[in-house]
Amino acid sequence: MDNEFIVVPRTQFKVLVFEACIDALKSLQVPTVLQSGADRWMTIEELSDYLPGKPAVTTLYGKVQRRELPFKRLGRRLTFLQSEIDQYLKGQSCMSHIEINAVADQYVKTKKRGRRQ
């Protein structure tokens, strides 16, 4: 095999490398979740603006402390992934009156009935 070297000026080399990198990045397939912009990291202030009812930041800190919200720590900074927050919100639902009555009946049946005299 015959190896040939071509001498290219530094500026032209930089341009060639840059163009090769751009072409390589264009050929990558980006997942649709990231393309739509639905999956992004948020700070606690951005989360406050994002959530329905716009709860106070102190309220969110309390929910984090009680582990009620999905979060990640980057050093001392709290971050929230939007897709995880969306899943958390979808998982929350109110019980119907029938479900509430069923839970209450079950509680009353299993509760010990000790009275003071």
Phi, psi and omega in degrees: 000139183256113178271126178242137178251137178247132178272123182235135177300150184303316182296319179292324178297316179299319179295317180297317179295318179299314180296323178295321178294318179298315179298319180295319179293323179294329183281345179291143176265118179269132178304148184295331179298317180285330179293322183285347180080010183283342183246103180216158178272139181234148171278174181292329177291318178295323178296320178301318178289331185282323185289148176296141181084352179044067181296156180293153180299322179296325176297318180293321176300321177296318178294324177294316181299323179274004179061037178271341180245142174285130182210165174230150176254130171246094188071240177261356184271134175273135176229152184229131178271126187301321181295324178291322178294318178299318179295319178300316180293322179292328181286340179276125175215153180275145177280147176283170179298324179296316179294320179297316179296322179295317178294319179295317178299317179298320179296315182295322181293324185268349182285135177287138184253078176257129181241147175280146177239000000 
